[in-house]
Amino acid sequence: MAAINRPLFGRRKFLRAAAAAGIAVTLNDLVPSATAQTTGAGMPLPDELVEATLKRLFGNRTFQRGDDKIKLDLPLIAEDGGNVAITVDSILPVSGAAAVSSIYIISEKNRRPMLAKFSFTPDSGRAFVSTAIRLATTTDVRAIAELNDGTLYSVSKHVRVTISGCDMPAQS
């Protein structure tokens, strides 16, 4: 009688192993690692102070006054911190050697200071942003323009908030 060659894995065992491997790979891709949250430039820590945010985003680079290059438009008094209109307009180019690559909006006293980051390409036309932000309390709001050569321009404006726009307590 001839010997019958049987496979090591049956069809069902093979499919179960393949499914388990696929799930393991998918879960690994979906769950961020702890190091990504603490060392990644884009991931804030809970209750991060504004100084830590600036250090995380920009390292030890210095900020230049951008009053003549960036216009920051915010109300002096925001009756509702949950919906504060903001406009950032820059005369800096979005193409060339020293072009705006990003504009950051940072609130000094929010629980998470970085409120927004907008990226620009030469196709953007100009560095202009108009949106609404949430403010926890009376604070300084800062707009930072980052150029592709690493130069940073910063402008800020003080906003008095009469009703908090965040459920979280503000930083002291």
N, CA, C and O atoms as a DFTB+ gen file, in Angstrom:
688 C
 N C O
     1  1       0.805      -1.165       0.000
     2  2       0.000       0.000       0.000
     3  2       0.865       1.251       0.000
     4  3       1.866       1.323       0.713
     5  1       0.479       2.229      -0.796
     6  2       1.252       3.460      -0.919
     7  2       0.928       4.399       0.235
     8  3      -0.202       4.452       0.719
     9  1       1.959       5.147       0.670
    10  2       1.775       6.104       1.759
    11  2       1.070       7.358       1.227
    12  3       1.349       7.817       0.119
    13  1       0.176       7.886       2.014
    14  2      -0.566       9.092       1.622
    15  2       0.149      10.295       2.231
    16  3       0.408      10.334       3.434
    17  1       0.461      11.271       1.387
    18  2       1.092      12.511       1.867
    19  2       0.009      13.458       2.348
    20  3      -0.835      13.903       1.569
    21  1       0.038      13.762       3.631
    22  2      -0.921      14.713       4.202
    23  2      -0.196      16.026       4.527
    24  3       0.945      16.004       4.987
    25  1      -0.839      17.140       4.296
    26  2      -0.198      18.419       4.618
    27  2      -0.095      18.602       6.130
    28  3      -0.877      18.038       6.894
    29  1       0.897      19.411       6.548
    30  2       1.073      19.688       7.971
    31  2      -0.138      20.417       8.543
    32  3      -0.572      20.140       9.661
    33  1      -0.673      21.346       7.767
    34  2      -1.851      22.102       8.193
    35  2      -3.019      21.724       7.305
    36  3      -2.897      21.605       6.086
    37  1      -4.133      21.543       7.947
    38  2      -5.352      21.382       7.173
    39  2      -5.831      22.758       6.746
    40  3      -5.300      23.778       7.185
    41  1      -6.808      22.775       5.912
    42  2      -7.330      24.037       5.390
    43  2      -7.850      24.920       6.520
    44  3      -7.583      26.122       6.532
    45  1      -8.579      24.351       7.457
    46  2      -9.143      25.136       8.556
    47  2      -8.053      25.715       9.453
    48  3      -8.127      26.883       9.836
    49  1      -7.048      24.920       9.792
    50  2      -5.958      25.416      10.628
    51  2      -5.208      26.545       9.921
    52  3      -4.829      27.534      10.547
    53  1      -5.000      26.390       8.626
    54  2      -4.310      27.430       7.864
    55  2      -5.102      28.736       7.875
    56  3      -4.528      29.805       8.082
    57  1      -6.414      28.657       7.655
    58  2      -7.242      29.869       7.636
    59  2      -7.284      30.533       9.007
    60  3      -7.258      31.761       9.101
    61  1      -7.349      29.731      10.074
    62  2      -7.337      30.312      11.429
    63  2      -6.019      31.036      11.697
    64  3      -6.023      32.141      12.240
    65  1      -4.905      30.436      11.329
    66  2      -3.593      31.051      11.544
    67  2      -3.460      32.342      10.733
    68  3      -2.940      33.338      11.236
    69  1      -3.924      32.330       9.487
    70  2      -3.852      33.523       8.639
    71  2      -4.717      34.644       9.207
    72  3      -4.308      35.805       9.210
    73  1      -5.916      34.297       9.688
    74  2      -6.806      35.307      10.268
    75  2      -6.193      35.897      11.533
    76  3      -6.246      37.111      11.733
    77  1      -5.615      35.064      12.384
    78  2      -4.996      35.549      13.617
    79  2      -3.820      36.474      13.301
    80  3      -3.646      37.500      13.958
    81  1      -3.026      36.125      12.318
    82  2      -1.896      36.973      11.934
    83  2      -2.390      38.307      11.378
    84  3      -1.812      39.352      11.675
    85  1      -3.436      38.279      10.588
    86  2      -4.000      39.514      10.045
    87  2      -4.545      40.416      11.123
    88  3      -4.354      41.631      11.059
    89  1      -5.219      39.860      12.116
    90  2      -5.753      40.653      13.222
    91  2      -4.617      41.247      14.034
    92  3      -4.695      42.407      14.438
    93  1      -3.559      40.477      14.283
    94  2      -2.423      40.983      15.049
    95  2      -1.764      42.154      14.332
    96  3      -1.415      43.145      14.973
    97  1      -1.586      42.061      13.031
    98  2      -0.990      43.149      12.263
    99  2      -1.891      44.369      12.284
   100  3      -1.409      45.489      12.457
   101  1      -3.185      44.176      12.110
   102  2      -4.124      45.295      12.113
   103  2      -4.140      45.992      13.469
   104  3      -4.102      47.222      13.515
   105  1      -4.194      45.250      14.574
   106  2      -4.201      45.859      15.898
   107  2      -2.906      46.604      16.164
   108  3      -2.927      47.675      16.771
   109  1      -1.794      46.069      15.728
   110  2      -0.518      46.739      15.913
   111  2      -0.480      48.064      15.166
   112  3       0.115      49.023      15.657
   113  1      -1.098      48.142      13.996
   114  2      -1.135      49.380      13.226
   115  2      -2.089      50.408      13.835
   116  3      -1.856      51.611      13.722
   117  1      -3.161      49.939      14.480
   118  2      -4.168      50.856      15.017
   119  2      -3.799      51.429      16.370
   120  3      -4.140      52.577      16.655
   121  1      -3.117      50.673      17.213
   122  2      -2.809      51.109      18.574
   123  2      -1.479      51.845      18.555
   124  3      -0.455      51.234      18.251
   125  1      -1.459      53.157      18.876
   126  2      -0.201      53.885      18.884
   127  2       0.670      53.441      20.040
   128  3       0.174      53.081      21.108
   129  1       1.950      53.470      19.821
   130  2       2.861      53.063      20.885
   131  2       3.031      54.201      21.873
   132  3       2.769      55.358      21.544
   133  1       3.465      53.883      23.071
   134  2       3.663      54.894      24.104
   135  2       4.771      55.858      23.709
   136  3       4.701      57.039      24.048
   137  1       5.793      55.386      23.002
   138  2       6.872      56.285      22.606
   139  2       6.404      57.308      21.589
   140  3       6.923      58.424      21.567
   141  1       5.442      56.965      20.747
   142  2       4.933      57.927      19.774
   143  2       4.227      59.074      20.472
   144  3       4.279      60.210      19.999
   145  1       3.567      58.798      21.588
   146  2       2.854      59.856      22.292
   147  2       3.787      60.767      23.069
   148  3       3.477      61.942      23.268
   149  1       4.915      60.253      23.508
   150  2       5.786      61.083      24.317
   151  2       6.903      61.732      23.524
   152  3       7.428      62.763      23.944
   153  1       7.286      61.153      22.373
   154  2       8.409      61.712      21.643
   155  2       8.029      62.307      20.296
   156  3       8.825      63.049      19.720
   157  1       6.852      62.014      19.773
   158  2       6.471      62.524      18.468
   159  2       6.201      64.009      18.507
   160  3       5.610      64.507      19.465
   161  1       6.627      64.726      17.478
   162  2       6.463      66.178      17.445
   163  2       5.006      66.584      17.333
   164  3       4.660      67.711      17.687
   165  1       4.143      65.702      16.851
   166  2       2.764      66.080      16.667
   167  2       1.835      65.667      17.788
   168  3       0.670      66.064      17.788
   169  1       2.305      64.890      18.737
   170  2       1.442      64.353      19.788
   171  2       1.604      65.124      21.091
   172  3       2.667      65.055      21.707
   173  1       0.576      65.863      21.533
   174  2       0.684      66.572      22.809
   175  2       0.473      65.632      23.980
   176  3      -0.181      64.596      23.856
   177  1       1.028      66.003      25.101
   178  2       0.799      65.277      26.339
   179  2      -0.410      65.893      27.037
   180  3      -0.700      67.070      26.820
   181  1      -1.130      65.126      27.875
   182  2      -2.267      65.707      28.604
   183  2      -1.806      66.864      29.488
   184  3      -0.770      66.775      30.148
   185  1      -2.569      67.933      29.497
   186  2      -2.274      69.124      30.299
   187  2      -0.874      69.670      30.062
   188  3      -0.185      70.067      31.002
   189  1      -0.462      69.688      28.810
   190  2       0.865      70.165      28.442
   191  2       0.928      71.679      28.594
   192  3       0.033      72.383      28.125
   193  1       1.962      72.186      29.235
   194  2       2.153      73.622      29.380
   195  2       2.602      74.222      28.057
   196  3       3.173      73.529      27.216
   197  1       2.342      75.512      27.874
   198  2       2.657      76.167      26.608
   199  2       4.158      76.114      26.324
   200  3       4.554      75.951      25.170
   201  1       4.995      76.247      27.344
   202  2       6.439      76.182      27.142
   203  2       6.847      74.811      26.601
   204  3       7.700      74.714      25.719
   205  1       6.233      73.753      27.134
   206  2       6.525      72.393      26.667
   207  2       6.040      72.200      25.230
   208  3       6.700      71.530      24.436
   209  1       4.899      72.781      24.899
   210  2       4.382      72.688      23.529
   211  2       5.334      73.361      22.552
   212  3       5.657      72.798      21.506
   213  1       5.783      74.564      22.893
   214  2       6.697      75.288      22.010
   215  2       8.016      74.540      21.860
   216  3       8.577      74.480      20.766
   217  1       8.504      73.979      22.936
   218  2       9.762      73.200      22.885
   219  2       9.581      71.953      22.023
   220  3      10.455      71.611      21.227
   221  1       8.430      71.269      22.186
   222  2       8.157      70.053      21.423
   223  2       8.048      70.349      19.929
   224  3       8.550      69.585      19.104
   225  1       7.397      71.449      19.584
   226  2       7.177      71.786      18.184
   227  2       8.392      72.421      17.505
   228  3       8.682      72.130      16.344
   229  1       9.102      73.292      18.237
   230  2      10.116      74.111      17.595
   231  2      11.519      73.941      18.166
   232  3      12.456      74.586      17.695
   233  1      11.678      73.091      19.164
   234  2      12.999      72.891      19.749
   235  2      13.504      74.167      20.379
   236  3      12.760      74.865      21.068
   237  1      14.770      74.476      20.146
   238  2      15.389      75.673      20.730
   239  2      15.468      76.832      19.738
   240  3      16.193      77.799      19.973
   241  1      14.730      76.742      18.636
   242  2      14.760      77.838      17.662
   243  2      14.157      79.095      18.281
   244  3      13.250      79.018      19.110
   245  1      14.667      80.241      17.874
   246  2      14.171      81.502      18.423
   247  2      13.053      82.055      17.538
   248  3      12.999      81.802      16.335
   249  1      12.173      82.810      18.171
   250  2      11.055      83.442      17.472
   251  2      11.424      84.880      17.147
   252  3      11.954      85.603      17.991
   253  1      11.140      85.289      15.918
   254  2      11.318      86.676      15.525
   255  2       9.959      87.352      15.538
   256  3       8.936      86.730      15.250
   257  1       9.962      88.631      15.875
   258  2       8.701      89.378      15.854
   259  2       8.181      89.430      14.428
   260  3       8.912      89.746      13.490
   261  1       6.905      89.115      14.287
   262  2       6.317      89.072      12.961
   263  2       5.264      90.127      12.736
   264  3       4.437      89.993      11.834
   265  1       5.275      91.190      13.550
   266  2       4.232      92.216      13.455
   267  2       4.120      92.835      12.060
   268  3       3.025      93.206      11.637
   269  1       5.237      92.949      11.346
   270  2       5.200      93.549      10.012
   271  2       4.982      92.509       8.910
   272  3       4.874      92.868       7.737
   273  1       4.917      91.220       9.276
   274  2       4.771      90.148       8.290
   275  2       3.472      89.349       8.441
   276  3       2.998      88.734       7.486
   277  1       2.901      89.367       9.655
   278  2       1.708      88.575       9.944
   279  2       0.660      89.473      10.599
   280  3       0.961      90.227      11.524
   281  1      -0.565      89.378      10.105
   282  2      -1.670      90.112      10.725
   283  2      -2.557      89.086      11.436
   284  3      -3.064      88.152      10.815
   285  1      -2.733      89.275      12.741
   286  2      -3.570      88.409      13.568
   287  2      -4.811      89.189      13.961
   288  3      -4.722      90.211      14.641
   289  1      -5.958      88.709      13.534
   290  2      -7.220      89.400      13.805
   291  2      -8.068      88.548      14.738
   292  3      -8.512      87.460      14.372
   293  1      -8.287      89.055      15.946
   294  2      -9.107      88.420      16.992
   295  2      -9.888      89.511      17.707
   296  3      -9.452      90.663      17.723
   297  1     -11.027      89.179      18.296
   298  2     -11.730      90.200      19.080
   299  2     -10.977      90.490      20.379
   300  3     -10.319      89.604      20.925
   301  1     -11.069      91.713      20.871
   302  2     -10.471      92.044      22.172
   303  2     -11.223      91.350      23.296
   304  3     -10.622      90.917      24.279
   305  1     -12.556      91.243      23.149
   306  2     -13.399      90.572      24.134
   307  2     -14.224      89.513      23.411
   308  3     -14.957      89.818      22.470
   309  1     -14.096      88.272      23.858
   310  2     -14.877      87.172      23.294
   311  2     -15.974      86.828      24.299
   312  3     -15.697      86.341      25.395
   313  1     -17.207      87.084      23.914
   314  2     -18.316      86.810      24.824
   315  2     -18.517      85.322      25.032
   316  3     -18.977      84.907      26.096
   317  1     -18.185      84.516      24.045
   318  2     -18.309      83.065      24.153
   319  2     -16.991      82.438      23.723
   320  3     -16.642      82.464      22.542
   321  1     -16.256      81.874      24.681
   322  2     -14.968      81.253      24.385
   323  2     -15.087      80.021      23.512
   324  3     -14.084      79.546      22.978
   325  1     -16.289      79.494      23.355
   326  2     -16.493      78.303      22.543
   327  2     -16.484      78.572      21.048
   328  3     -16.427      77.636      20.250
   329  1     -16.539      79.843      20.660
   330  2     -16.581      80.173      19.234
   331  2     -15.964      81.559      19.035
   332  3     -16.666      82.569      19.002
   333  1     -14.638      81.581      18.904
   334  2     -13.919      82.836      18.746
   335  2     -13.347      82.884      17.325
   336  3     -12.526      82.047      16.950
   337  1     -13.779      83.849      16.559
   338  2     -13.306      83.997      15.177
   339  2     -11.851      84.472      15.186
   340  3     -11.470      85.339      15.973
   341  1     -11.049      83.886      14.294
   342  2      -9.649      84.270      14.174
   343  2      -9.270      84.263      12.699
   344  3      -9.690      83.396      11.933
   345  1      -8.466      85.254      12.324
   346  2      -7.927      85.324      10.971
   347  2      -6.432      85.586      11.075
   348  3      -5.995      86.461      11.821
   349  1      -5.659      84.824      10.324
   350  2      -4.215      85.020      10.240
   351  2      -3.894      85.231       8.772
   352  3      -4.201      84.389       7.929
   353  1      -3.269      86.371       8.475
   354  2      -2.916      86.703       7.099
   355  2      -1.454      87.118       7.082
   356  3      -1.019      87.900       7.927
   357  1      -0.701      86.603       6.134
   358  2       0.724      86.883       6.072
   359  2       1.106      87.417       4.695
   360  3       0.555      87.003       3.675
   361  1       2.063      88.345       4.689
   362  2       2.600      88.838       3.429
   363  2       3.768      87.980       2.965
   364  3       4.306      88.204       1.881
   365  1       4.168      87.000       3.772
   366  2       5.271      86.110       3.418
   367  2       4.842      85.191       2.277
   368  3       3.683      84.779       2.225
   369  1       5.752      84.863       1.364
   370  2       5.395      84.008       0.227
   371  2       5.197      82.554       0.643
   372  3       5.672      82.139       1.700
   373  1       4.496      81.778      -0.187
   374  2       4.322      80.341       0.049
   375  2       5.137      79.516      -0.949
   376  3       4.994      78.295      -1.017
   377  1       5.987      80.188      -1.717
   378  2       6.891      79.480      -2.630
   379  2       8.243      80.176      -2.591
   380  3       8.339      81.344      -2.217
   381  1       9.277      79.456      -2.976
   382  2      10.618      80.012      -2.990
   383  2      11.464      79.473      -1.853
   384  3      11.062      78.547      -1.149
   385  1      12.648      80.066      -1.679
   386  2      13.608      79.574      -0.692
   387  2      13.137      79.807       0.742
   388  3      13.302      78.932       1.593
   389  1      12.559      80.961       1.019
   390  2      12.066      81.273       2.363
   391  2      10.557      81.452       2.288
   392  3      10.055      82.576       2.246
   393  1       9.842      80.339       2.272
   394  2       8.391      80.363       2.105
   395  2       7.713      79.819       3.350
   396  3       8.288      78.998       4.064
   397  1       6.497      80.271       3.612
   398  2       5.718      79.765       4.746
   399  2       5.331      78.317       4.467
   400  3       4.714      78.014       3.446
   401  1       5.698      77.435       5.381
   402  2       5.301      76.035       5.252
   403  2       4.140      75.714       6.184
   404  3       3.312      74.859       5.870
   405  1       4.071      76.405       7.351
   406  2       2.998      76.135       8.316
   407  2       2.669      77.379       9.119
   408  3       3.514      78.247       9.335
   409  1       1.419      77.445       9.556
   410  2       0.992      78.443      10.534
   411  2       0.371      77.689      11.694
   412  3      -0.501      76.841      11.503
   413  1       0.826      78.005      12.897
   414  2       0.319      77.392      14.124
   415  2      -0.484      78.433      14.888
   416  3      -0.122      79.609      14.898
   417  1      -1.573      78.010      15.529
   418  2      -2.338      78.872      16.419
   419  2      -2.235      78.255      17.810
   420  3      -2.598      77.097      18.015
   421  1      -1.732      79.047      18.768
   422  2      -1.458      78.546      20.110
   423  2      -2.106      79.465      21.127
   424  3      -1.984      80.688      21.049
   425  1      -2.799      78.856      22.087
   426  2      -3.417      79.586      23.187
   427  2      -2.586      79.353      24.439
   428  3      -2.282      78.211      24.783
   429  1      -2.226      80.410      25.106
   430  2      -1.349      80.305      26.275
   431  2      -1.976      79.528      27.428
   432  3      -1.253      78.844      28.153
   433  1      -3.294      79.606      27.628
   434  2      -3.900      79.024      28.829
   435  2      -4.901      77.906      28.564
   436  3      -5.629      77.523      29.480
   437  1      -4.965      77.377      27.370
   438  2      -5.822      76.214      27.133
   439  2      -5.137      74.965      27.669
   440  3      -3.919      74.931      27.841
   441  1      -5.939      73.946      27.927
   442  2      -5.388      72.685      28.434
   443  2      -4.400      72.090      27.435
   444  3      -3.354      71.572      27.826
   445  1      -4.724      72.163      26.171
   446  2      -3.800      71.772      25.096
   447  2      -3.552      73.040      24.286
   448  3      -4.416      73.460      23.517
   449  1      -2.385      73.652      24.451
   450  2      -2.133      74.970      23.860
   451  2      -2.198      75.028      22.336
   452  3      -2.685      76.019      21.793
   453  1      -1.726      74.005      21.629
   454  2      -1.755      74.072      20.167
   455  2      -3.178      73.821      19.686
   456  3      -3.687      72.703      19.776
   457  1      -3.805      74.857      19.182
   458  2      -5.188      74.752      18.734
   459  2      -5.285      74.273      17.297
   460  3      -6.219      73.554      16.942
   461  1      -4.313      74.671      16.460
   462  2      -4.386      74.292      15.048
   463  2      -3.032      74.443      14.393
   464  3      -2.192      75.239      14.812
   465  1      -2.847      73.649      13.344
   466  2      -1.678      73.774      12.476
   467  2      -2.188      73.699      11.044
   468  3      -2.917      72.777      10.680
   469  1      -1.798      74.674      10.241
   470  2      -2.190      74.721       8.838
   471  2      -0.917      74.649       7.995
   472  3       0.031      75.396       8.238
   473  1      -0.891      73.758       7.009
   474  2       0.267      73.597       6.139
   475  2      -0.017      74.229       4.782
   476  3      -1.151      74.231       4.302
   477  1       1.049      74.771       4.170
   478  2       0.917      75.471       2.895
   479  2       1.897      74.909       1.866
   480  3       2.984      74.443       2.207
   481  1       1.489      74.966       0.616
   482  2       2.333      74.599      -0.513
   483  2       2.302      75.763      -1.498
   484  3       1.506      76.686      -1.321
   485  1       3.135      75.748      -2.521
   486  2       3.065      76.824      -3.521
   487  2       1.679      76.935      -4.174
   488  3       1.290      78.012      -4.624
   489  1       0.939      75.827      -4.224
   490  2      -0.409      75.857      -4.804
   491  2      -1.415      76.591      -3.916
   492  3      -2.514      76.913      -4.367
   493  1      -1.051      76.857      -2.661
   494  2      -1.964      77.547      -1.741
   495  2      -2.219      78.986      -2.164
   496  3      -3.270      79.545      -1.851
   497  1      -1.285      79.581      -2.859
   498  2      -1.464      80.961      -3.302
   499  2      -0.930      81.964      -2.308
   500  3      -0.089      82.794      -2.651
   501  1      -1.414      81.896      -1.064
   502  2      -0.912      82.776      -0.007
   503  2      -1.154      82.126       1.343
   504  3      -1.941      81.187       1.462
   505  1      -0.475      82.630       2.351
   506  2      -0.608      82.105       3.707
   507  2      -1.729      82.863       4.413
   508  3      -1.502      83.915       5.010
   509  1      -2.930      82.321       4.337
   510  2      -4.128      82.955       4.908
   511  2      -4.978      81.881       5.560
   512  3      -5.213      80.823       4.976
   513  1      -5.446      82.160       6.790
   514  2      -6.289      81.227       7.532
   515  2      -7.416      82.019       8.186
   516  3      -7.182      83.080       8.764
   517  1      -8.626      81.505       8.092
   518  2      -9.762      82.084       8.789
   519  2     -10.582      80.937       9.357
   520  3     -11.051      80.076       8.612
   521  1     -10.758      80.923      10.685
   522  2     -11.447      79.821      11.342
   523  2     -12.010      80.301      12.673
   524  3     -11.991      81.496      12.968
   525  1     -12.501      79.383      13.462
   526  2     -12.967      79.675      14.816
   527  2     -12.232      78.752      15.778
   528  3     -11.964      77.595      15.453
   529  1     -11.907      79.263      16.964
   530  2     -11.197      78.484      17.965
   531  2     -11.966      78.497      19.271
   532  3     -12.885      79.295      19.458
   533  1     -11.579      77.600      20.179
   534  2     -12.165      77.557      21.524
   535  2     -11.119      78.018      22.524
   536  3      -9.971      77.578      22.481
   537  1     -11.521      78.902      23.422
   538  2     -10.616      79.398      24.453
   539  2     -11.201      79.106      25.822
   540  3     -12.389      79.331      26.057
   541  1     -10.366      78.605      26.729
   542  2     -10.824      78.227      28.061
   543  2     -11.027      79.439      28.966
   544  3     -11.934      79.454      29.798
   545  1     -10.190      80.441      28.802
   546  2     -10.231      81.600      29.684
   547  2      -9.537      82.770      28.998
   548  3      -9.039      82.630      27.881
   549  1      -9.502      83.917      29.660
   550  2      -8.780      85.065      29.141
   551  2      -7.321      84.661      28.945
   552  3      -6.703      84.088      29.843
   553  1      -6.776      84.962      27.769
   554  2      -5.462      84.435      27.420
   555  2      -4.819      85.225      26.304
   556  3      -5.460      86.062      25.669
   557  1      -3.556      84.954      26.073
   558  2      -2.874      85.439      24.880
   559  2      -2.965      84.348      23.827
   560  3      -2.746      83.173      24.121
   561  1      -3.286      84.738      22.603
   562  2      -3.328      83.803      21.480
   563  2      -2.176      84.171      20.562
   564  3      -1.971      85.341      20.238
   565  1      -1.436      83.168      20.151
   566  2      -0.242      83.375      19.347
   567  2      -0.394      82.704      17.984
   568  3      -0.879      81.576      17.889
   569  1       0.022      83.404      16.935
   570  2       0.114      82.812      15.600
   571  2       1.592      82.749      15.253
   572  3       2.308      83.746      15.353
   573  1       2.040      81.573      14.845
   574  2       3.449      81.365      14.508
   575  2       3.530      80.892      13.065
   576  3       2.912      79.896      12.688
   577  1       4.299      81.617      12.265
   578  2       4.545      81.215      10.882
   579  2       5.915      80.550      10.835
   580  3       6.922      81.138      11.228
   581  1       5.930      79.306      10.344
   582  2       7.177      78.565      10.202
   583  2       7.542      78.534       8.720
   584  3       6.750      78.098       7.884
   585  1       8.746      79.001       8.408
   586  2       9.209      78.996       7.034
   587  2       9.964      77.706       6.746
   588  3      10.463      77.054       7.664
   589  1      10.048      77.340       5.481
   590  2      10.707      76.083       5.127
   591  2      12.211      76.111       5.381
   592  3      12.854      75.063       5.313
   593  1      12.795      77.277       5.671
   594  2      14.209      77.338       6.044
   595  2      14.406      77.288       7.558
   596  3      15.531      77.413       8.042
   597  1      13.292      77.100       8.325
   598  2      13.367      76.983       9.775
   599  2      13.112      78.267      10.535
   600  3      13.016      78.238      11.762
   601  1      13.000      79.390       9.852
   602  2      12.731      80.666      10.501
   603  2      11.326      80.669      11.085
   604  3      10.396      80.140      10.476
   605  1      11.169      81.269      12.272
   606  2       9.873      81.358      12.941
   607  2       9.524      82.815      13.198
   608  3      10.323      83.561      13.764
   609  1       8.330      83.220      12.781
   610  2       7.796      84.550      13.070
   611  2       6.574      84.381      13.957
   612  3       5.736      83.513      13.715
   613  1       6.476      85.221      14.993
   614  2       5.390      85.093      15.956
   615  2       4.726      86.437      16.217
   616  3       5.392      87.466      16.330
   617  1       3.402      86.409      16.310
   618  2       2.613      87.563      16.754
   619  2       1.614      87.049      17.785
   620  3       1.218      85.885      17.749
   621  1       1.213      87.921      18.700
   622  2       0.220      87.497      19.690
   623  2      -0.737      88.633      19.986
   624  3      -0.460      89.805      19.730
   625  1      -1.875      88.237      20.536
   626  2      -2.909      89.201      20.885
   627  2      -3.617      88.696      22.138
   628  3      -3.881      87.501      22.271
   629  1      -3.919      89.603      23.045
   630  2      -4.624      89.261      24.279
   631  2      -6.134      89.275      24.024
   632  3      -6.667      90.221      23.444
   633  1      -6.812      88.217      24.464
   634  2      -8.258      88.102      24.297
   635  2      -8.888      87.886      25.668
   636  3      -8.496      86.983      26.407
   637  1      -9.857      88.715      25.997
   638  2     -10.598      88.560      27.252
   639  2     -11.825      87.710      26.970
   640  3     -12.655      88.064      26.134
   641  1     -11.938      86.571      27.679
   642  2     -13.047      85.639      27.496
   643  2     -14.003      85.799      28.673
   644  3     -13.596      85.685      29.830
   645  1     -15.295      86.068      28.370
   646  2     -16.272      86.250      29.449
   647  2     -16.934      84.936      29.859
   648  3     -17.243      84.748      31.036
   649  1     -17.156      84.028      28.916
   650  2     -17.717      82.701      29.208
   651  2     -16.772      81.666      28.619
   652  3     -16.462      81.705      27.429
   653  1     -16.314      80.737      29.457
   654  2     -15.361      79.723      29.023
   655  2     -15.921      78.873      27.899
   656  3     -17.100      78.520      27.896
   657  1     -15.062      78.549      26.947
   658  2     -15.483      77.709      25.822
   659  2     -15.083      76.263      25.993
   660  3     -15.331      75.445      25.106
   661  1     -14.464      75.924      27.128
   662  2     -14.005      74.552      27.357
   663  2     -14.557      74.058      28.685
   664  3     -14.709      74.830      29.631
   665  1     -14.854      72.771      28.749
   666  2     -15.337      72.172      29.987
   667  2     -14.211      71.915      30.967
   668  3     -14.446      71.759      32.165
   669  1     -12.991      71.872      30.462
   670  2     -11.839      71.567      31.290
   671  2     -11.390      72.808      32.031
   672  3     -11.552      73.916      31.519
   673  1     -10.821      72.655      33.238
   674  2     -10.277      73.827      33.931
   675  2      -9.066      74.358      33.186
   676  3      -8.296      73.591      32.608
   677  1      -8.903      75.653      33.203
   678  2      -7.797      76.292      32.491
   679  2      -6.503      76.122      33.262
   680  3      -6.517      75.881      34.469
   681  1      -5.369      76.250      32.551
   682  2      -4.066      76.217      33.194
   683  2      -3.895      77.485      34.008
   684  3      -4.421      78.537      33.643
   685  1      -3.174      77.395      35.090
   686  2      -2.930      78.597      35.890
   687  2      -1.599      79.214      35.565
   688  3      -1.234      80.235      36.147
